[in-house]
């Protein structure tokens, strides 16, 4: 069998679907690294409430998280992969955090949850006091649920801050009152244009100095820093300057194999959106590192980079569309629908390439189902295959 796929050049190519998917894997978390998958949410397209706000299929959403935990991966909950700031509002995110944290506790799964300021009305302007209060409300919720916190970058703070001193004031206050060490998040403008100039500096080297100063003032309250700049050299340089005991969680979906592997002296942990669709390979790669098998680790993860670079191609913030497509094709959910209708954010040729590359990696448990669903998607768009 073969399937005809549309290309970006207006033409078509023939793809022969694979027949040898990766076998199921159940394993404990890796010992040598911390791997967290930023997980997507499954929309509920049948809910009448979807017209008034985000409607989530809780059963399918939580079932996907159980798949990640079963493969030894941690879950990074209510992050940008879950459409925070792109369809998922704070009330829905708060409920997602509550439910996921309870499920994690029941199975002993690792979980980190995003803390932001997205309950504030968009547009602003907002005072630093209001921004701090919003952060505090979300941090208290995450801690009350028994989960670890990721202090996400705030559009409101990026808009209101007059300079580095405002970031030092807000983050310093949050760190001093947090019950447990938190993860800081530096999300670049390629993921969210509203975060340009974060930490009070347009120059990234100067911005890094501000971030390091925030960490240096409360190192015992910082578990790590998640760096999402898609700049491997800059991330390595920052990693070398972190205080002892502060982790660097790569958020670089372009260069993650080498950043996780490290150089023998410094190694990296990971909190990645790409781990959502490539979980079976990420889990196997983590086990390879536990065995000290660096060649095997790279042999598993390096082939996934073309898929990741494709999903995260500009405009990068729409990577979530490809992630949800692959979850549907893999049989992890019954439809290709997203909160806010973002399933339409990528072109059909883009989605066709995502299917092809994921299939070549053996990521579909049932290749025939994936092929059938891809044909359905093509047919909806008027493409015979």
Long-range contacts (C-beta under 8 A, 24 or more apart in sequence): 1-371, 3-371, 3-374, 3-375, 3-378, 3-385, 4-378, 4-383, 4-384, 4-385, 5-349, 5-352, 5-353, 5-355, 5-356, 5-378, 5-385, 6-348, 6-349, 6-352, 6-378, 6-383, 7-349, 7-352, 7-353, 8-347, 8-349, 8-350, 8-353, 15-356, 15-359, 17-359, 17-367, 17-368, 17-370, 17-371, 18-359, 18-360, 18-362, 18-364, 18-367, 19-367, 20-362, 21-362, 21-363, 21-364, 21-365, 21-366, 21-367, 22-280, 22-281, 22-284, 22-362, 22-363, 22-365, 24-365, 25-71, 25-280, 25-283, 25-284, 26-70, 26-71, 27-71, 27-72, 27-283, 27-287, 28-72, 29-72, 29-73, 29-74, 29-110, 29-286, 30-72, 30-286, 30-287, 30-289, 30-290, 31-290, 32-267, 32-286, 32-289, 32-290, 33-260, 33-267, 33-268, 33-269, 33-270, 33-286, 33-289, 34-74, 34-110, 34-247, 34-249, 34-269, 34-270, 35-72, 35-73, 35-74, 35-269, 35-270, 35-275, 35-282, 35-283, 35-286, 36-73, 36-74, 36-75, 36-76, 36-110, 36-112, 36-249, 36-269, 36-270, 36-271, 36-272, 36-275, 37-68, 37-73, 37-74, 37-75, 37-76, 37-272, 37-273, 37-275, 37-276, 37-279, 37-282, 38-76, 38-79, 38-80, 38-81, 38-82, 38-271, 38-272, 38-273, 38-275, 38-276, 39-64, 39-65, 39-68, 39-75, 39-76, 39-77, 39-81, 39-82, 39-276, 40-64, 40-81, 40-82, 40-83, 40-276, 40-320, 40-323, 40-324, 40-327, 41-82, 41-83, 41-88, 41-96, 41-339, 42-324, 42-327, 42-333, 43-335, 43-337, 43-338, 43-339, 45-335, 45-337, 53-89, 53-91, 53-92, 54-83, 54-87, 54-88, 54-89, 54-92, 54-339, 54-340, 55-339, 56-88, 56-92, 56-95, 56-96, 56-339, 57-333, 58-99, 60-332, 60-333, 60-334, 61-96, 62-99, 62-100, 62-103, 63-332, 64-327, 64-332, 64-333, 65-100, 65-103, 65-104, 65-109, 66-103, 66-107, 66-109, 67-279, 67-332, 68-109, 68-275, 68-276, 68-279, 69-104, 69-107, 69-109, 69-110, 71-279, 71-280, 71-282, 71-283, 72-283, 72-286, 72-287, 73-110, 73-275, 73-279, 73-282, 73-283, 73-286, 74-109, 74-110, 74-111, 74-112, 75-100, 75-104, 75-109, 75-110, 75-111, 75-112, 76-111, 76-112, 76-113, 76-114, 76-150, 76-271, 77-101, 77-111, 77-112, 77-113, 77-114, 77-147, 78-113, 78-114, 79-114, 79-150, 79-152, 79-271, 79-273, 80-114, 80-152, 80-187, 80-191, 80-192, 80-273, 80-317, 80-320, 81-273, 81-276, 81-320, 81-323, 82-114, 83-320, 83-338, 83-339, 83-340, 83-342, 84-114, 84-116, 84-118, 84-152, 85-116, 85-118, 85-155, 85-192, 86-317, 86-320, 86-340, 86-342, 87-338, 87-339, 87-340, 87-342, 88-339, 89-118, 89-119, 90-116, 90-118, 90-119, 90-138, 93-118, 94-138, 94-141, 97-141, 97-142, 97-145, 97-147, 98-141, 98-145, 100-147, 101-142, 101-145, 101-146, 101-147, 102-145, 104-147, 105-146, 111-147, 111-148, 112-147, 112-148, 112-149, 112-150, 112-183, 112-271, 113-142, 113-145, 113-147, 113-148, 113-149, 113-150, 114-149, 114-150, 114-152, 114-185, 115-139, 115-142, 115-149, 115-150, 115-151, 115-152, 115-182, 116-152, 116-153, 116-154, 117-154, 117-155, 117-156, 117-157, 118-155, 120-156, 122-155, 124-156, 124-159, 124-160, 125-159, 125-160, 126-156, 126-159, 126-160, 127-160, 128-157, 128-160, 128-161, 128-166, 128-169, 128-170, 130-156, 131-156, 131-157, 131-160, 131-170, 132-170, 132-173, 132-174, 135-170, 135-174, 136-174, 136-177, 139-174, 139-177, 139-178, 139-182, 143-178, 143-179, 143-180, 148-180, 148-181, 148-182, 148-183, 148-223, 149-178, 149-180, 149-182, 149-183, 150-182, 150-183, 150-184, 150-185, 150-226, 150-271, 151-182, 151-183, 151-184, 151-185, 152-185, 152-187, 153-185, 153-186, 153-187, 153-192, 153-195, 153-198, 155-192, 155-194, 155-195, 158-194, 158-195, 158-196, 158-197, 158-198, 159-194, 161-200, 162-200, 163-200, 164-199, 164-200, 164-201, 164-210, 164-213, 165-200, 166-200, 167-198, 167-199, 167-200, 167-210, 167-214, 168-210, 168-213, 168-214, 168-217, 171-214, 172-214, 172-217, 172-218, 175-214, 175-217, 175-218, 175-221, 175-222, 176-218, 176-221, 178-221, 180-223, 181-220, 181-221, 181-222, 181-223, 182-221, 182-222, 182-223, 183-222, 183-223, 183-224, 183-225, 183-226, 183-247, 183-249, 183-271, 184-211, 184-214, 184-215, 184-222, 184-224, 184-225, 184-226, 185-225, 185-226, 185-228, 185-251, 186-211, 186-225, 186-226, 186-227, 186-228, 186-229, 187-228, 187-251, 188-228, 188-229, 188-230, 188-231, 190-229, 190-230, 190-314, 190-316, 190-317, 191-228, 191-316, 191-317, 192-317, 193-317, 204-229, 204-231, 204-234, 208-234, 208-237, 208-238, 211-238, 212-238, 212-241, 212-242, 215-242, 215-243, 215-246, 216-243, 219-243, 219-245, 219-246, 222-246, 223-247, 224-248, 224-249, 224-269, 225-249, 226-250, 226-251, 226-271, 227-251, 227-252, 228-252, 230-254, 230-255, 230-312, 230-316, 232-258, 232-259, 235-259, 236-266, 239-266, 239-268, 240-266, 253-308, 253-309, 253-311, 253-312, 253-319, 254-305, 254-308, 254-309, 254-312, 256-301, 256-305, 256-308, 257-285, 257-297, 257-298, 257-301, 257-302, 257-305, 260-289, 260-297, 260-301, 261-289, 261-294, 261-297, 261-298, 273-312, 273-319, 273-320, 273-323, 274-304, 274-307, 274-308, 274-311, 274-312, 276-323, 276-327, 277-307, 277-311, 277-322, 277-323, 277-326, 277-327, 277-330, 277-358, 277-363, 278-304, 278-307, 278-308, 278-361, 278-363, 280-363, 281-361, 281-363, 303-361, 304-361, 306-357, 307-354, 307-357, 307-358, 307-361, 310-350, 310-353, 310-354, 310-357, 311-354, 313-350, 318-342, 318-345, 318-346, 320-345, 321-345, 321-346, 321-351, 322-346, 322-350, 322-351, 322-354, 325-351, 325-354, 325-355, 326-354, 326-355, 326-358, 326-363, 328-373, 329-355, 329-358, 329-364, 329-369, 329-370, 329-373, 329-374, 330-358, 330-363, 330-364, 330-365, 330-366, 330-370, 331-364, 331-365, 331-366, 331-369, 331-370, 336-373, 336-377, 348-377, 348-378, 348-381, 348-383, 351-377, 352-378
